[in-house]
């Protein structure tokens, strides 16, 4: 069942990619290139959302977070015919991050007959009409918009002919370290859950921070911004990693902690004695 579901997800995403590419080609002459790419991203998201409706499962969208950035950055590199060292470093970092995060999704994915608990909670606590509004705008479109916004500093790298400098390499190192932190943290929690089902994880990185995986995700986008800032300087695009940080601090982490407090005995004490991120 899981293998069949993954094949279905892959087909859905190929359809979304193809239609997104078509929209970009059609709209590119009517608006700026970046707006055309954003429109293509929105259309691809709508396709994924539509298939989520068909399968009655919002989790169809889950891998979009980690699949879209590597694909779009790579497509942009070929479209722009730009492969400077900063761009190459960006592509390496984003593909490493994307493959790792998508691999973690595939490992935890149980099939299209299983929906993430966060979405199920919305289904159970909201009317059908309200849930569908939340589903489209909050659970599908909002993450797409936020991730695209977080990618803007990366797109800025394509506009510069400057060579990589020490700050560029620092940003690259932050990205690689962030994805590696996520890899180790997720491996630790998977092993812990297998050995201690129903308990909260407090070993490895989880001993020093309640959400090391989220720390890695936040750091990843600060790394992308650092690479951009190394070439273009400090400007308004710092809003991109700030917005991504706010998403985790004020939405993702509080939601996860409420669930942990409800279901994991002793989590309140762990929460009291352990920092949120660092």
C-alpha positions as CSV (number, residue, x, y, z in Angstrom):
1,X,0.0,0.0,0.0
2,X,2.8,2.4,0.9
3,X,4.7,1.8,-2.4
4,X,1.5,2.2,-4.4
5,X,0.8,5.5,-2.6
6,X,4.2,6.8,-3.2
7,X,3.9,6.1,-6.9
8,X,0.6,7.9,-6.9
9,X,2.2,10.9,-5.2
10,X,5.1,10.9,-7.8
11,X,2.5,10.9,-10.6
12,X,0.6,13.8,-9.0
13,X,3.8,15.8,-8.7
14,X,4.8,15.2,-12.2
15,X,1.5,16.4,-13.4
16,X,1.8,19.5,-11.2
17,X,5.3,20.2,-12.5
18,X,4.2,19.8,-16.1
19,X,1.3,22.2,-15.7
20,X,3.5,24.6,-13.7
21,X,6.0,24.7,-16.6
22,X,3.2,25.3,-19.1
23,X,1.8,28.2,-17.0
24,X,5.3,29.7,-16.8
25,X,5.8,29.5,-20.5
26,X,2.4,31.1,-21.2
27,X,2.6,33.8,-18.6
28,X,6.3,34.7,-19.0
29,X,5.6,37.3,-21.7
30,X,2.8,39.0,-19.8
31,X,4.6,39.6,-16.5
32,X,8.0,39.6,-15.0
33,X,9.9,36.3,-14.9
34,X,9.8,35.9,-11.2
35,X,6.1,36.6,-11.0
36,X,5.5,34.0,-13.7
37,X,7.5,31.5,-11.7
38,X,5.4,32.3,-8.6
39,X,2.2,31.9,-10.6
40,X,3.5,28.5,-11.9
41,X,4.2,27.6,-8.2
42,X,0.7,28.5,-7.2
43,X,-0.9,26.5,-10.1
44,X,1.2,23.5,-9.2
45,X,0.0,23.8,-5.6
46,X,-3.6,24.0,-6.8
47,X,-3.1,20.7,-8.7
48,X,-1.6,19.0,-5.5
49,X,-4.5,20.4,-3.5
50,X,-7.0,19.1,-6.0
51,X,-5.6,15.6,-5.8
52,X,-5.6,15.9,-2.0
53,X,-9.4,16.5,-2.3
54,X,-9.8,13.5,-4.5
55,X,-7.9,11.3,-2.0
56,X,-9.5,13.1,1.0
57,X,-6.0,13.5,2.4
58,X,-4.2,16.8,2.9
59,X,-1.0,15.0,3.4
60,X,-0.7,14.8,-0.4
61,X,0.9,18.2,-0.1
62,X,3.5,17.3,2.6
63,X,6.5,16.6,0.3
64,X,5.8,19.8,-1.7
65,X,7.8,21.7,0.9
66,X,11.0,19.9,0.1
67,X,10.5,19.0,-3.5
68,X,9.6,22.4,-5.0
69,X,12.7,24.5,-4.0
70,X,15.4,22.1,-5.6
71,X,13.3,21.7,-8.7
72,X,12.6,25.4,-9.1
73,X,16.1,26.6,-8.4
74,X,17.5,24.0,-10.9
75,X,15.0,25.0,-13.5
76,X,15.9,28.7,-12.9
77,X,19.6,27.9,-13.3
78,X,19.0,26.4,-16.7
79,X,16.5,29.1,-17.7
80,X,18.9,31.8,-16.8
81,X,21.9,29.8,-18.1
82,X,23.7,30.8,-14.9
83,X,26.0,28.5,-13.1
84,X,28.4,30.8,-11.2
85,X,30.0,29.3,-8.1
86,X,27.5,30.9,-5.7
87,X,24.7,29.4,-7.7
88,X,26.3,26.0,-7.8
89,X,26.8,26.1,-4.0
90,X,23.1,27.1,-3.6
91,X,22.0,24.1,-5.8
92,X,24.2,21.7,-3.8
93,X,22.9,22.9,-0.5
94,X,19.2,22.9,-1.5
95,X,19.4,19.5,-3.2
96,X,21.1,18.0,-0.1
97,X,18.5,19.6,2.1
98,X,15.6,18.6,-0.2
99,X,16.7,14.9,-0.7
100,X,17.2,14.5,3.0
101,X,13.8,16.1,4.0
102,X,11.9,14.2,1.2
103,X,13.6,11.0,2.3
104,X,12.4,11.6,5.9
105,X,8.9,12.2,4.6
106,X,9.1,8.9,2.6
107,X,10.3,7.0,5.7
108,X,7.5,8.3,7.9
109,X,4.8,8.2,5.1
110,X,2.3,5.4,5.8
111,X,0.2,5.7,2.7
112,X,-2.7,7.7,1.3
113,X,-5.1,6.1,3.7
114,X,-3.3,7.9,6.6
115,X,-3.4,11.7,7.1
116,X,-1.2,13.8,9.4
117,X,-2.7,14.3,12.8
118,X,-2.6,18.1,12.4
119,X,-4.9,18.0,9.4
120,X,-7.2,15.4,11.1
121,X,-7.5,17.8,14.1
122,X,-8.8,20.5,11.8
123,X,-11.2,18.1,10.2
124,X,-12.6,17.1,13.5
125,X,-12.8,20.6,15.1
126,X,-14.1,22.6,12.1
127,X,-17.2,22.4,9.9
128,X,-16.7,21.0,6.5
129,X,-16.9,24.4,4.8
130,X,-14.5,26.1,7.2
131,X,-12.1,23.1,7.0
132,X,-11.9,23.4,3.2
133,X,-11.1,27.1,3.5
134,X,-8.3,26.3,6.0
135,X,-7.2,23.4,3.7
136,X,-6.8,25.5,0.6
137,X,-5.4,28.7,2.1
138,X,-3.8,27.6,5.3
139,X,-2.5,24.1,4.7
140,X,-1.6,24.3,1.0
141,X,-1.3,27.8,-0.2
142,X,0.3,29.5,2.8
143,X,3.3,27.1,3.0
144,X,3.8,27.6,-0.8
145,X,3.9,31.3,-0.4
146,X,6.2,31.2,2.6
147,X,8.6,28.9,0.9
148,X,8.7,30.9,-2.2
149,X,9.3,34.0,-0.2
150,X,12.2,32.2,1.6
151,X,13.6,31.3,-1.8
152,X,13.8,35.0,-3.0
153,X,17.3,35.5,-1.6
154,X,18.4,32.4,-3.5
155,X,16.9,33.8,-6.7
156,X,18.9,36.9,-6.1
157,X,22.1,35.0,-6.4
158,X,21.3,34.4,-10.1
159,X,21.3,38.1,-10.8
160,X,24.9,38.6,-9.7
161,X,28.2,37.9,-11.4
162,X,30.2,38.3,-8.2
163,X,32.4,35.4,-7.2
164,X,32.0,33.5,-4.0
165,X,33.6,35.0,-0.9
166,X,34.1,33.9,2.6
167,X,30.6,34.9,3.6
168,X,29.2,32.9,0.7
169,X,31.0,29.8,1.9
170,X,29.8,30.6,5.5
171,X,26.2,30.6,4.2
172,X,26.8,27.3,2.4
173,X,28.3,25.8,5.5
174,X,25.2,26.9,7.5
175,X,22.9,25.2,5.0
176,X,24.9,22.0,5.0
177,X,25.2,22.0,8.8
178,X,21.4,22.7,9.1
179,X,20.4,19.8,6.8
180,X,22.9,17.5,8.6
181,X,21.5,18.6,12.0
182,X,18.0,17.6,10.7
183,X,19.3,14.3,9.4
184,X,20.9,13.3,12.7
185,X,18.0,14.7,14.8
186,X,15.4,12.8,12.8
187,X,17.4,9.6,12.9
188,X,17.7,9.9,16.7
189,X,14.0,10.4,17.2
190,X,13.0,7.6,14.8
191,X,15.3,5.1,16.7
192,X,14.0,6.4,20.1
193,X,10.4,6.0,19.1
194,X,11.0,2.4,18.0
195,X,12.6,1.6,21.3
196,X,10.4,3.7,23.5
197,X,6.9,4.0,21.9
198,X,4.7,6.7,23.5
199,X,7.5,8.6,25.2
200,X,9.1,11.9,24.3
201,X,12.6,11.9,22.9
202,X,15.3,13.3,25.2
203,X,18.5,11.8,23.8
204,X,21.1,13.1,21.5
205,X,20.3,16.6,20.1
206,X,16.9,16.3,21.7
207,X,18.5,16.4,25.1
208,X,19.8,19.9,24.5
209,X,16.8,21.4,22.6
210,X,13.1,20.4,22.2
211,X,13.1,20.9,18.4
212,X,16.5,20.4,16.8
213,X,14.8,19.4,13.5
214,X,13.0,22.8,13.4
215,X,16.3,24.5,14.4
216,X,17.8,22.9,11.3
217,X,15.0,24.1,9.1
218,X,15.1,27.6,10.3
219,X,18.9,27.7,10.0
220,X,18.7,26.4,6.4
221,X,16.9,29.5,5.2
222,X,19.2,31.8,7.1
223,X,22.0,30.1,5.3
224,X,20.4,30.8,1.9
225,X,20.0,34.4,2.9
226,X,23.6,34.6,4.1
227,X,24.8,33.4,0.7
228,X,22.7,36.1,-0.9
229,X,23.8,38.8,1.5
230,X,27.4,37.9,0.8
231,X,26.9,39.0,-2.8
232,X,24.2,41.7,-2.7
233,X,24.5,43.1,0.8
234,X,22.0,43.6,3.6
235,X,18.6,44.6,2.2
236,X,14.8,44.0,2.6
237,X,15.1,40.4,1.7
238,X,16.1,39.6,5.3
239,X,12.3,39.5,5.7
240,X,12.4,36.1,4.0
241,X,14.2,34.1,6.8
242,X,12.5,36.2,9.5
243,X,9.1,35.1,8.1
244,X,10.2,31.4,8.0
245,X,11.5,31.7,11.6
246,X,8.2,33.2,12.7
247,X,6.3,30.3,11.1
248,X,8.0,27.8,13.3
249,X,8.2,29.9,16.4
250,X,4.5,30.9,16.4
251,X,2.7,28.2,14.5
252,X,4.5,24.9,14.0
253,X,6.3,24.6,17.4
254,X,3.3,25.7,19.6
255,X,1.0,23.2,17.7
256,X,3.5,20.4,18.2
257,X,4.0,21.2,21.9
258,X,0.3,21.2,22.6
259,X,0.1,17.6,21.2
260,X,3.2,16.5,23.1
261,X,1.7,17.9,26.4
262,X,-1.5,16.0,25.7
263,X,0.0,12.7,24.8
264,X,3.5,12.4,26.3
265,X,3.7,11.9,30.1
266,X,6.5,14.0,31.6
267,X,6.7,16.3,28.7
268,X,5.8,19.4,30.8
269,X,8.8,18.8,33.0
270,X,11.0,18.2,29.9
271,X,9.7,21.4,28.4
272,X,10.4,23.3,31.6
273,X,14.1,22.1,31.7
274,X,15.0,22.1,28.0
275,X,15.3,25.1,25.7
276,X,13.1,25.3,22.7
277,X,15.8,25.4,20.0
278,X,19.3,25.9,21.5
